[in-house]
Amino acid sequence: MIPYLHTKGGDNLLFKSWTPLSRDAIAGASVVLFFLAILERLVNGVRGRLEGYWASNALRRYEEHVVEDDNTSCSKLESPSLPNGSKLILAPRRRIMQPFILAHDLPRGIIYMFQATITYTLMLGVMSFHAGYFVSIIVGLGVGEVIFGRWALATHH
């Protein structure tokens, strides 16, 4: 392995059996890495969409629970008075962290494991120090972000 950016073939790419030697083999490996980088951004976008859905679902469940509690015990609370006679305004408590919901957290973990596998695979491609692989991965990540980046920012309504 050559420890600097180069364009020569012969580096192992992920597996000992995957050693592109010719220009065509290097181009093929670069195309695979390009699409793998786009796939990573797709998985990130899907994960972002699911996070929004899960958060709104958890909030809806929490608010339903709080409304039930308000109808039973919280409505009996009165605002305490301060020494000067003014009343405190009690704000409803808000949950800062989503509760554990297996139907949300198990898929979250599985999707993240898949995304991490892709990310580390791309990292190994960059660590080969092949300039073609490096450029393919960077361009693929950029193209994937252009296509799927909005997905991660969108919230579920």
Disulfide bonds with the S-S distance in Angstrom:
none
